[in-house]
Amino acid sequence: MRIALVDSGIGMLSTAAAVHAARPDADLFLSMDPDHMPWGARTPDEVIGRALAGARAAWEAAGGVDAVVVPCNTASVHGLSRLREEFEPAVPVIGTVPAIKPAARSGGPIAVWSTAATTRSGYQRRLVDTFAEGLEVTAVACVGLAEAVESADPLEVADAVSYAAGLTPPDVRAVVLGCTHYDLVGEQIVAGLGEGVALHTAAHAVAAQTLRRVGDLPHQGRPGRVRVLASGRPAELPTAALTYPAGRALMALESTARPL
């Protein structure tokens, strides 16, 4: 089983780690785009182009893949349809949606932590209207948090979490993490909000959906390996990735020196 994950940076780590936990023999191709990140500030056409370039690079490096996973809300909003036009039906393409629906099952009030661009988007408003109708939902624009996580600067992360926590109503008991970067600092977010707050992330749901779409392929009889691409070039996991448990777990599988 060969799975491509396409994102601008290390926000994909939590989803990649969840895929590995669910299917330890799968080979993972992590296609990052450091030359053009962050994608959130780019136009929809630019995001589509970068997502396609990342998926094509992973396909070529792997000699074909069994699934393309997009663990990025921005790329899912803008690029999923175009990716599916190119790869499906032969290869399933799985996007990422903020976990508003499961958070709403427990009732409100809810907060949705997202990038400033996603917070302003009609996409997020439609999700709230569809899955959390009648509930009190606060959209929190987490200015600088994704960038702080990407840099792995603990002071910047602490400041960004504190800023977002200050915008979150004190009676909120469920917080949806609407950017996959935020998954990597979940403990810091809980500490900033208080232990009574439940975090809802998409990583495990995306991993489960990926394996459902791929189907029951035979196990390879060996542990899966990781190949990293940086804007299409063979690379290693960024140093910042090793700050996070998901990054360290994937580093143990990394095999960039020899072909898979």
C-alpha positions as CSV (number, residue, x, y, z in Angstrom):
1,M,0.0,0.0,0.0
2,R,1.4,3.4,-1.1
3,I,-0.3,6.6,0.2
4,A,0.6,10.1,-0.9
5,L,-0.1,13.0,1.6
6,V,-0.1,16.5,0.1
7,D,0.2,19.7,2.1
8,S,2.3,22.8,2.2
9,G,4.2,21.8,5.3
10,I,4.3,19.8,8.5
11,G,0.5,20.1,9.2
12,M,0.2,16.7,7.5
13,L,2.1,15.0,10.3
14,S,-0.8,14.1,12.6
15,T,-2.8,12.6,9.6
16,A,0.3,10.7,8.4
17,A,0.9,9.3,11.9
18,A,-2.8,8.3,12.2
19,V,-2.5,6.5,8.8
20,H,0.6,4.7,10.0
21,A,-1.1,3.7,13.3
22,A,-4.0,2.2,11.4
23,R,-1.9,0.5,8.7
24,P,1.7,0.1,9.8
25,D,2.8,-1.6,6.6
26,A,1.8,1.3,4.3
27,D,4.5,3.3,2.6
28,L,3.9,7.0,3.0
29,F,5.0,9.7,0.5
30,L,4.9,13.1,2.3
31,S,4.8,15.7,-0.4
32,M,5.4,19.1,1.2
33,D,5.9,22.5,-0.5
34,P,8.3,24.6,1.4
35,D,9.1,26.7,-1.8
36,H,5.5,28.1,-1.9
37,M,4.2,27.9,1.6
38,P,2.0,29.0,3.3
39,W,-0.9,28.1,0.9
40,G,-3.5,29.9,3.0
41,A,-2.5,33.3,1.6
42,R,-2.6,32.2,-2.1
43,T,-5.4,32.4,-4.6
44,P,-7.6,29.4,-5.2
45,D,-6.0,28.8,-8.6
46,E,-2.5,28.9,-7.0
47,V,-3.6,26.4,-4.3
48,I,-5.0,24.1,-6.9
49,G,-1.7,24.3,-8.9
50,R,0.4,23.5,-5.8
51,A,-1.8,20.7,-4.7
52,L,-1.7,19.1,-8.1
53,A,2.1,19.5,-8.3
54,G,2.5,17.9,-4.9
55,A,0.3,14.9,-5.8
56,R,2.0,14.4,-9.2
57,A,5.4,14.5,-7.5
58,A,4.4,11.8,-5.1
59,W,2.9,9.7,-7.9
60,E,6.1,9.9,-9.8
61,A,8.3,9.2,-6.8
62,A,6.2,6.2,-5.8
63,G,5.6,4.8,-9.3
64,G,1.9,5.1,-8.6
65,V,0.0,5.3,-5.3
66,D,-3.2,3.7,-3.9
67,A,-4.6,7.0,-2.5
68,V,-4.0,10.7,-2.4
69,V,-4.7,12.3,1.0
70,V,-5.0,16.1,1.4
71,P,-4.6,16.8,5.1
72,C,-5.1,20.5,4.6
73,N,-8.3,22.4,4.9
74,T,-7.3,25.1,2.4
75,A,-6.2,22.6,-0.2
76,S,-9.3,20.5,0.4
77,V,-11.6,23.5,-0.1
78,H,-10.0,24.7,-3.3
79,G,-8.2,21.7,-4.8
80,L,-10.2,18.6,-4.1
81,S,-12.4,18.7,-7.1
82,R,-9.5,19.2,-9.5
83,L,-7.5,16.4,-7.8
84,R,-10.4,14.1,-8.2
85,E,-10.8,14.9,-11.9
86,E,-7.1,13.9,-12.4
87,F,-6.8,10.8,-10.2
88,E,-10.3,9.3,-9.7
89,P,-11.8,6.8,-10.2
90,A,-8.6,4.8,-10.4
91,V,-7.1,6.4,-7.3
92,P,-9.3,7.8,-4.4
93,V,-8.6,11.3,-3.2
94,I,-9.5,12.0,0.4
95,G,-9.8,15.6,1.7
96,T,-10.0,17.0,5.2
97,V,-13.1,18.6,6.8
98,P,-13.1,20.3,10.3
99,A,-14.7,18.0,12.8
100,I,-17.7,20.2,13.4
101,K,-20.3,17.4,13.0
102,P,-18.9,15.1,15.8
103,A,-18.3,18.1,18.0
104,A,-21.9,19.2,17.6
105,R,-23.2,15.8,18.8
106,S,-22.3,16.7,22.3
107,G,-24.2,20.0,22.1
108,G,-22.9,23.6,22.5
109,P,-21.3,25.9,23.0
110,I,-18.6,25.2,20.5
111,A,-15.5,27.1,19.3
112,V,-13.9,26.5,15.9
113,W,-10.2,27.4,15.8
114,S,-9.1,28.1,12.2
115,T,-6.8,30.3,10.3
116,A,-8.0,33.8,9.6
117,A,-8.8,32.9,6.0
118,T,-10.7,29.8,6.8
119,T,-12.6,31.6,9.6
120,R,-13.9,34.1,7.0
121,S,-14.7,31.5,4.4
122,G,-18.2,30.5,3.3
123,Y,-17.0,26.9,3.4
124,Q,-16.7,27.0,7.2
125,R,-20.0,28.9,7.6
126,R,-21.8,26.3,5.5
127,L,-20.3,23.5,7.7
128,V,-21.5,25.2,10.9
129,D,-25.0,25.9,9.4
130,T,-25.3,22.2,8.2
131,F,-24.0,20.4,11.3
132,A,-24.3,22.8,14.2
133,E,-27.6,24.5,13.5
134,G,-29.1,25.9,16.6
135,L,-25.9,25.7,18.7
136,E,-23.8,28.5,19.9
137,V,-20.6,28.4,17.7
138,T,-17.8,30.9,18.0
139,A,-15.3,31.2,15.1
140,V,-11.9,31.9,16.4
141,A,-9.3,33.2,14.0
142,C,-6.0,31.8,15.4
143,V,-3.7,34.5,14.0
144,G,-0.1,33.2,13.7
145,L,-0.7,29.8,15.2
146,A,-0.1,27.7,12.1
147,E,3.0,29.6,11.3
148,A,4.3,29.2,14.9
149,V,3.7,25.4,14.8
150,E,5.5,25.2,11.4
151,S,8.5,27.0,12.9
152,A,8.3,25.0,16.1
153,D,9.1,28.1,18.2
154,P,7.7,27.4,21.6
155,L,7.4,31.1,22.6
156,E,5.5,31.9,19.4
157,V,3.3,28.8,19.9
158,A,2.5,29.9,23.5
159,D,1.7,33.4,22.4
160,A,-0.6,32.3,19.5
161,V,-2.4,29.8,21.7
162,S,-2.9,32.4,24.5
163,Y,-4.2,34.9,21.9
164,A,-6.8,32.3,20.5
165,A,-7.7,31.2,24.0
166,G,-8.5,34.8,24.9
167,L,-11.0,34.9,22.0
168,T,-12.7,31.7,23.1
169,P,-15.7,32.1,25.4
170,P,-15.1,30.6,28.9
171,D,-18.2,28.4,28.7
172,V,-17.0,26.5,25.6
173,R,-16.4,22.8,26.3
174,A,-15.7,21.6,22.7
175,V,-13.1,23.1,20.4
176,V,-12.8,22.0,16.8
177,L,-9.3,22.3,15.4
178,G,-9.9,23.6,11.9
179,C,-6.3,23.5,10.8
180,T,-4.2,20.3,10.9
181,H,-1.2,22.2,12.2
182,Y,-3.0,22.8,15.4
183,D,-3.2,19.0,16.1
184,L,0.5,19.0,16.8
185,V,0.1,21.3,19.8
186,G,-3.1,19.9,21.2
187,E,-1.6,19.6,24.7
188,Q,-0.7,23.3,24.8
189,I,-4.2,24.2,23.6
190,V,-5.8,22.1,26.3
191,A,-3.5,23.7,28.9
192,G,-4.5,27.2,27.6
193,L,-8.2,26.5,27.7
194,G,-8.5,24.2,30.7
195,E,-8.8,20.5,31.2
196,G,-12.6,20.5,30.8
197,V,-12.4,21.3,27.1
198,A,-12.6,18.5,24.5
199,L,-10.6,18.9,21.3
200,H,-12.0,17.5,18.0
201,T,-9.6,16.8,15.2
202,A,-9.9,15.2,11.8
203,A,-6.7,13.1,11.6
204,H,-8.1,9.8,12.7
205,A,-11.3,10.2,10.7
206,V,-9.3,11.0,7.5
207,A,-7.1,8.0,8.1
208,A,-10.1,5.7,8.5
209,Q,-11.7,7.1,5.4
210,T,-8.5,6.6,3.5
211,L,-8.3,2.9,4.4
212,R,-12.0,2.4,3.6
213,R,-11.5,3.9,0.1
214,V,-8.3,2.0,-0.6
215,G,-9.9,-1.3,0.4
216,D,-8.3,-4.5,1.9
217,L,-5.0,-4.6,0.1
218,P,-2.6,-7.4,1.2
219,H,-0.2,-6.5,3.9
220,Q,3.4,-6.1,2.7
221,G,5.0,-8.2,5.5
222,R,7.3,-5.4,6.6
223,P,7.0,-2.1,8.4
224,G,6.0,0.8,6.1
225,R,8.5,3.4,5.2
226,V,8.4,7.2,4.7
227,R,9.6,9.2,1.7
228,V,9.7,13.0,1.9
229,L,9.5,15.4,-1.0
230,A,10.1,19.1,-0.7
231,S,8.4,20.9,-3.6
232,G,9.1,17.8,-5.7
233,R,12.7,17.2,-4.6
234,P,13.8,14.2,-2.4
235,A,14.3,15.5,1.1
236,E,14.2,14.7,4.8
237,L,11.7,15.6,7.4
238,P,12.2,19.2,8.4
239,T,14.0,19.7,11.7
240,A,10.9,21.4,13.1
241,A,8.9,18.2,12.5
242,L,11.0,16.4,15.1
243,T,9.7,18.8,17.8
244,Y,6.4,16.9,17.7
245,P,5.7,13.2,18.7
246,A,4.1,12.5,15.3
247,G,7.2,13.8,13.5
248,R,9.6,11.7,15.6
249,A,7.5,8.6,15.0
250,L,7.6,9.1,11.3
251,M,11.3,9.9,11.4
252,A,11.9,6.3,12.5
253,L,10.3,5.1,9.3
254,E,11.9,7.6,7.0
255,S,13.8,6.1,4.1
256,T,15.0,8.8,1.7
257,A,18.4,7.4,1.0
258,R,17.1,4.4,-1.0
259,P,14.1,3.9,-3.2
260,L,10.9,2.2,-1.8
